[in-house]
């Protein structure tokens, strides 16, 4: 049975208006076009639905029996159209995001709060990972829609740079100094390091290597925010993103800055929700 939504709308318009002429005007089609739609519907159903009278038209018994179902189908089609428009505009839906713990404690909360204020009907599912490789593996496996974090080399999917994070040193015991710190002056002192495979640890190792030494490890942690607390307790210096440090804690820039680019990246083509997230972040950056 090949019945279209357009045919059902023609049938309902004739029933409501009691006239093919008025129904055609209501639907902004010609009378012959509307008559063809009615004829095609009746042929598809194998029954006469409209009785054509000299000055009017009215549903037959079969037509009256079809009215309720036809209205339900047309209403469902309208609901579907509204839902599609909302989804394609990024106004509603669910976006599953994967990220790193250090970003979930730092950059991400403010970003998501701003985005949700602009898209209050969008739900967020957040998946947090300790290591970048775990994040990438889960994204490729389809565990979530989009990743936020440092982008892997040679990423084959889509991407958009989100922000650049600045890293600072929290000195052991919370010591305060004037100006930027030369990391080379700290080569003989202890450091709060990160677990093997943690990208924050790679950044610390690289910064120390540029200064000609390997950091002396006091302890290792998974969490950037925890590293700050261990540093404040005097266990060693910590190199962390500026945005994970609580207000009131003394931080020190490095004479040779350490930064990390943060990206939004995804498999295949982006969808409206991903584009809305990127647009929101771009608006804030502007």
N, C-alpha and C positions, 0 to 999 in steps of 0.2 A: 504494500500500500504506500504510494508516493504522495504524501500530503505535505504541503509547505505551510510555514507560518503566514506567509503573504496571502495564501488562499483562505486560511481561517480568518484573517483580519477582514478580507473582503466579505465573507459570509456574515461575520458579526456586524459589520457596518450596515449591510442591507437589512438585517434583522432589527437593528437599533433605529435606523432611519425610516424603514418602511418604504424605501424607494431606491432603485438602482441609481437614479440621477443624483439624489442627495448623498448617497453612499460614495459615489465616485468623486463628488466634490469634496467630501470630508477626507478622503484618502489622497486627494490631489492626483487622481488618475483619470483617464478618459473612460466613458461608459463602455466602449468596446473592450478595453483592457480589463475592466472589472468583470464584465460578462464572461470573458474568456477564463478568468481566474475561478469564477463560480462553476463554469462548465467543467473545468479540469478537476475541481474538487469533487463534484458530483460523479464524474466518470471514475475517479480513483476509488470512491466509496461505493459506487454502484447503486446509488439511490438519489432521488430528487430531494433537494434540501429547500429550495425556494420556489414558491408558487408565484408566477409572473401574472399579475392582474393588469387591466388596462391603465390604471392610474397609480398603482402601488405594487408592492411586492411584500410577501410575508412568508415566514418559515412554514414548511409542511410539518406533519407530525414527526417525521424522521428528523427534520431540521430542529424542531423544538427539543427533541431528545439529545441532540448533539450540542446544544447551546452551552450547557454548564461545562462540559469537557473542553469545548473550544476556548471558552474564556479562561479556563485554568491553564491551558497550553500557552496561550498568548501572554498571560500574566507571568508564567514561568520564563518565557522567552525574554520578557522585559526585565525580569529580575536578573537573569543571566547576563543580559547586556549591561546592566548597571554594575554587576560584579566584575565583569571583564574590564569596564572602564576604570573602576577603582584599582584593580590589580595592575593594569598597564600604566596607570599614572603613579604607581608606588604609594597610593594612599592607604591600602590595606594589605594584609598578608602576614607572613612570618619569614624572617630572615635569620638563618642559623649562621652564627659567626664563630670562627675558631681564632684563638689568640694565645699569647704567652702570658704567664702569670705576671711578669714584670710590667706588661702593658695594661693588664687588667687592673693593676693597682695604681697605674700611673696615668697614661694618656687616655685610655678608653672610657672611663666613667664620664668625663666631661663631654667627650665626643658623642656618646650614646644619649646622654641627657639632652643635648641640643637637638640631635636628630629626632628623638622621640617627641620632643615638644613641637616639632614641625610635622610629625607623622604619628599622631597619638593612637591610631588604629592599627599600627604595625606592632606585631609581637616579636621579641628577640629571644632566640635560644643561644646561650653562650657556652662554648666549649673551651676550656682552658688547659694549656699544656706547659710542661716545664722546659722542653727542648724544642728547637725549631724543627728538627727532623721529624719528631712525632707529629707536630702540627701539619707539616707538608704531607706526610704519609696519610694522615686522616682526611685531609682535604682531597687528595687524589682518590681515596677510597669512597668518597661521597658522604662522609659523616656529617658534613655541614656545607654551606653554600659558598662561603667566602672566608678568607683568612686575613688577619690584620697582624702585621709583623714585618721583620726583615725579609726581603724576598730572596729565595734561593737563586743561585747562579743558573742561568739558562732556563728560567721558568717558561714553560711552553704555553701557558694560558694568558688570560687578560690581566692587566695590572694598572694601578694608578698610585703615584707617590702621594702619601697622606701627610707626612710631617717629618721633621728632623728633630730627634731628641738630643739634648745636650747632657753630657755626663759630668758629674762633679765628684769631688772627694770629700767624704766625711772623715775627718781625722780621728785617730784613736783617742778615746776619752772626750770627744767633742771639742778638741782644742780649736781655738780661733787664731787665725793669722791674717795679716794684711796682704791683699793682692792675690794674684794667681800663684799656684803651687807648681814648682818644677818637680815632676815625678821622680827625676833622678836623685833628688835629695832624700828620697824615702826608700832607697834601694836596700838599706840594711835593716829596715823595720818590718814588722809583721803586717800581713794583709788578711782581711776577711775575703776569702775566695769563694768560688761557686762550684757546684757539683760538675763532674766531668760531662761534657756535652752541652752544658748550659752556655748559650751565646754570650751572656754577660761575662762569664769567665774568659771566653775567647777575646773579648774586648780588653779586659784587664791584662791578659798575657801579651797582647799585641802592643798596648801602650807601654808596658814595662820593657818589652823587647826593643822598641824604638829608642828607649833610654839606656839600653845596654845591659839589662839585668833581667832575671826571672824573679817574680815575687816570692817572698818567703811566706808560706801559708801557715796561718794560725789555726784556721778551721774553714770548713766549706759548708755552704748553705744552698738551698734551692731558691730562696726568696730574696729579691732585692730589698724589700722592706725589712726583712729580718737582718740583712747585712748592716743596715743603718743602725739597728738596735745593738748589734754586737759591737760595732765600732764605737757607739756612744758609751758602752760599758768597758771600753779600753782593751778589747781583744785584738784590735788591729785596725788599719785604715780600710775604707771601703770605697770602691768606685761604682757609682750607681747613677741611674737616670735622675735628673734634677726633680722630675715630677713625682717621684715616690718619696721624697724627703718631707717629713712633716714640717709645718710652719714652726719657726723658732729655732730650728736646728741649724747650726753653722755649717755652711758648705763652702767649698773652694773650687773655683775653676782651675783648669790646668793650663800652664803656659803653652803647651801644645794641645789644643782642644781635642776632645774625644766626642764624636757624634755618631748617631745611628739613624739611618733612614728607615722610616716605617712606611710600609706599603699596604694597600688593599689589593689582594690578588685572588683570582678565581679560576675555575676550570671553564673552558669553552667560552661561550658568549655571555655577557653580563645581562642580568634581568633588570626590570624597573626598580626593584628595591635596592640592588647594588648601586645603580646609577643615582638613586636618591641619596644614598649614604655618601657617595663621593661628592655629589653636589653640595650637601650640607657641610661637609668638611672643607670644601673649597670656599664656600661662602664665609666660614669662620676665619679661614686663613687670609681671605681678602680683607 
